[in-house]
Amino acid sequence: MEAVQTDIKRLTLKEREELEISVASAQKCQPGRQGNPITIKTNFVEVKKMPSGMVYHYDIDISPTVPPRLNRDIFSALELKHGHAEFEGVRMVFDGRANVFAAKKLSKNAYTFDVTLGEEGAGSERKQRQPRVFTVKMRKVAAISMDLLRSFLDGQLSYTPYEALQVLEVVIRHAPSVTNLVNIGRSFYSPTNTCQLSGPVDAWLGYYQALKPTPGRLLLNIDTSATCFYRPGSLLELLSSVLSGQGGPQPHHRAAPLSQGVGIRIPPSLSEGERSKFEKALKGLRVQTNHNPKLRRKYRVLGISKESADRIRFEGSDGRTLSVADYFSSQYSLRLRHPGLPCVKSGSNERQLYLPLEVCEIAPAQRYMKKLSEEQTADMIKITCQKPHLRLEKCAAGIKEMRLTQNPILDDFSFAISTDFVKADARQLAPPKIFYAKSSRVSEVHPEEGAWNLRDKKMYVGAKLKSWAVLVLSSRIQKGEVEGFICEIVSTACDMGLEVTNRNPPIMSGHPDLPGIERLLRQAYSAGAGDKGGTADLVIVILPTKDTMLYGEIKRITDCIIGRPSQCIVGKNVARPNKQYCANVILKINAKLGGINSTLGNQLPYVSDVPTIVFGADVTHPGPGSSSMRSVASVVASLDIALSRYVSHARVQSGRQEVISDLQEIVKSHLITFYKSNRSVKPQRLLFYRDGVGEGQFSHVLNVEVTAIKKAYAELEANYSPKLTYIVVQKRHHVRFFPIDRSNADRSGNCMPGTVVDTKITHPIYRDFYLLSHSGIQGTSRPAHYHVLIDENNMSSDDLQALSYRLCYTYARCTRSVSISSPAYYAHLVAFRSRFHFKSDDTLSISSVSSDPLQGMFTGVVPEMEHTMYFC
C-alpha cells in the first residue's frame, strides 16, 4: 500500500498531495427537517456501473519530454503499432503525463518501445512535422482495488480511496482527450465553438465533468464551461491590438502616429514604451512561422528585441555579416514589409533566434491568462449567461460531445452512466423578517424572493455625518449637476435616518492624475472639516469612469494614509441621480460611519441565547499572470449580538498560500475587541465561516488554522476555551439546481432563495449541505456548498442551515439576500480591497514587491479603520 501511495502522487490532479480530508471532520448528523419539502433536478448523472476487482497502474516515461497533448499522440501511435502484438488487445487509458491504467493485467511488468511520430500521424498539424523518434518506457507500479470505492460509498471506509477515483477520472477523460477538444483541468473546450471578444481574445465554450462520491452511489457532475484563448493570427494584428489598447486591461492608450499596413494599421517603428508593452503582452506565448509553407515551426517567445530587423546583424554561414532582414531576403526571397519593427526573440540565452514579426503567427489553442478588460469581462458574462433550462439542455448535449456513452473504452472498464439527471430532495427555508427603526412607517419587512425595498423605512441605527466634502475628478460633470446630486443624497439620507449636519458640503475639483490624488484628497478632507480643523468624516469622490487604477489609488490613500472613509461614484450616476441609486449609496455610507442598516433581532439560532462571536475568513490570491504578487488573508469578526457590526484584519502572505499564517494573533485581537465592546463579556461560542478553501486543502487548512484558534484561546486565559464550529464555504464548484415545478422557481427560472439540500448529493461520510440563498437575476444561480469540518457546539442541521441562510440577509450593502453568509462575504470584500493597499507604480498588477516574505510593499489600513466597516 505504501508503494501505491508513493506512485499515485505522480497522478495528474494538482491536489494529489493534499487530498485527504481530515478524520477530525464533523461526521454526518440527522438531515434537516425545517422548510417546505420539494424535489429539484441537478446537473448530476448517476454512474450505473463501475469496475470491481483490480485495475493495473503503469508508469510511463516518454523521452525527449514533450507537451501532454503530444504525449497523447505518441501513446496513440504506440497503441496503433503494438496494441495487438504486445498488449494482446488490452485497451488502456492515459492521463497525458505519466500514468497509464489497464482494466486487465498486461503480460509483462516492463516495456520499452521506440515510437516514430511524424508525417504518418493524423491531423493537418501533424502532417507538417518532420518525423521524430521517441523512447517510451512502461513499468507496472500498482494494482488498485476498485472495491474500496464501493465500500467508501456504502459508508464502510473512513478515508477516501482517491487512487480508485483517479482511475475513473482518467477513464472518463480519455475519450474527449483524443478528439479535437482541448483539455484544461476537468474541462474540455471546442476550438469550433468560440465567441470573439475585443482584442486578441476569443471565448471558447465547452464542458466540465467530475466524479463525486455520494451516499451509496457515485455521481458524475456535468456542466457548461468557458475560458479565454488567444485568437490565432499574425503578430502584426496583435501589435495593432495592443497599441490601440485592446490587448490588455488598460482602457486608455495613446498610440504613436500609425501608418497604413496591409489590412491593419501598424507603426513603422516602436518607441521603447511601445516595445515594452508589446513584449509584456507577448512574452511566454508560442508562435509559429509562416514564411516556409512546408515547415511551420513553433517557438516560445522569450522577448522582443530592442533593435529592428534591419539593424540586428549576425555572421552568416559564409562569413558575411548581414541583418535579419537581409537573411530573409536572401534565404527565402522574402522582402520584409516592416523592417523597422523589432523581432521576436526565441531559442535560448546561449543561442538566440530572431524572427521578424511579420513571419510569425500566434499558435492555436493557447489559453489567455491575463486579466480581462472591463469590456471583455462584460462580454464574457453575456456569452456564458444561460437560463437554467437552457443550461441543462447544454449539459445533456455535453454528455454526447464528450463521448460518455457508447464508448468502447468505458465498456472495457465496465463503466456506464445514466443520461437522466439526478433528482434531489430539497427544502425551501422561510426567509427571516427584516427590522428597521421603530420610527419608520414600515419597520418590519417580509422579503419576497430574497429581496425587499427601502420605501418608508429608516435604518435601524442611523449614523451621524457631521463633516464631509465632495471631490469631482470628472471634467464632464457640471457644478449644477453636482449640486443637484448633493441635494438628492442629503434628502435620501434624511429620509433613511442618516443625520447630516452640513447639507451644503464644499465642492472641490481636480484632474484625475495619480501622482496628484493624495494632495487633492487631503485638501478635500481638510475643507470638509471646515473652520474647526482636523479631518472630515467622509469624502465623496466623483470619478470620470469606472477606472480600477484610479479607484484603487483613492482607496489606498483614504484607507491607509488619511484613515477616513470615502465613497466613490461614477460621474454618469451624478448626472442622472435616482432615489434607488442614492438609497444604495446611503446604505454603504451608514455602514462605514458605524450605523446599522437593518437587523434580524433574535432570529439567529445559537447566537441570540449565548455570547457568540462569528468570524469570516478568506485569502485572495494573485490574479492570472501575477506570479510575484502576494496573497492577502483577511479575517472579520462580529461585535454585537445582532451580527450587524464587524471589525477586520488583513495580512499579506506568500503568494498562493491558502493557510492564514498569522491567524493566532488575528483571532486573539478580535476576541479582545469583542470583550471590550460588550462590557467585558467573553464569547462562549465561536463560529468560523472560511471561504476560498478547496476540498483538497481541507486537511492542511483545518489542522493549521484550528490549532491557531485554540492557541489564541490559551494565550488569552488558561482555561478559556469557547466551543468552535468551523465551516468552509465554497462557491467555485459546478453544481447547479433546476426547479421541476414552476411554483418553486423565482422570476429568473431558478430555484427559490432558501433552497437547501443535505442528502443524496452530499458527501458519503462527512457533514455538508448546499444552500441557494439568493434570487437569480440572470443566468443560472449557483448554490453555496457548506462543509462542516468541526462542530464542538453540536448544532443541529436545522439550526446551522437556518443561521447560515439568515446571515445572508444581514449584508449591509444591499436589500437582497446574498449568495454566501455575510461574514464570509465581508472577509472577501476586505481581502479584495487589500489588493489596492500595496505601494506600487502599477496598482493593478502589483508586479513589483519587496523581498520581505511577509509584508512586501503592503501598507495596511490605519488601525482605527480596522474597527469600522470601511470595506462596505
Buried (B, 14 or more C-beta within 10 A) or exposed (E): EEEBEEBBEBBBBEEBEBBEBBEBBBEBBEBBEBBEEBEBBBBBBBBEBBBEEBBBBBBBEBEEEBEBEBBBBBBBBBBEBBBEEBBEEBBBBBBBBBBBBBBBEBEEEEBEBEBBBBEEBEEEBBEBBEEEEBEBBBEBBBEBBBEBBBBBBEEEBEEBBBBBBBBBBBBBBBBBBBEEBBBBEBBBBBBEEBBEBBBBBBBBBBBBBBBBBBBEBBBBBBBBBBBBBBBBBBBBBBBBBBBBBBBBBEBEBEBEEBEEBEEBBBBBBBEEEBBBBBBBBBEEBBBBBEBEEEEBBEBEBBBBBBBBBBBBBEEEEEEEEBBBBBBBBEEEEBEBEBBBBBBBBBEEEEEBBBBBBBBBBBBBBBEBEBBBBEBBEEBBEEBBEBBBBBBBEBBBEBBEBBBBEEBEBBEBBBBBBBEEBBBBBBBBBBBBBBBBBEEBEEBEBEBEBBBBEBEEBBBBBBBEBBBBBBBBBBEEBEEEBBEBBBEBBBBBBBBBBBEBEBEEBBBBBBEBEEEEBBEBBBBBBBBBBBEEEEBBBBBBBBBBBEBBBBBBBBBBBBBBBBBBBBBBBBBBBBBEBEEEBBBBBBBBBBBBBBBBBBBBBEBBBBBBEEBBBBBBBBBBBBBEBBEEBBBBBBBBBBBEBBBBBBBBBBBBBEBEEBBBBBBBBBBBBBBEBBBEBBEEEBBBBBBBBBBBBBBBBBBBBBEBBBEBBBBBBEBBEEEBEBBBBBBBBBBEBBBBBBBBEEEBBBEBBBBBBBBBBBBBBBBBBBBBBBBBBBBBEEBBBBBBBBBBBBBBBEBBBBBBBBBBBBBBBBBBBEBBBBBBBBBBBBBBBBBBBBBBBBBBEEBBBBBBBEEEEEBBBBBBBBEEBBBBBBBB
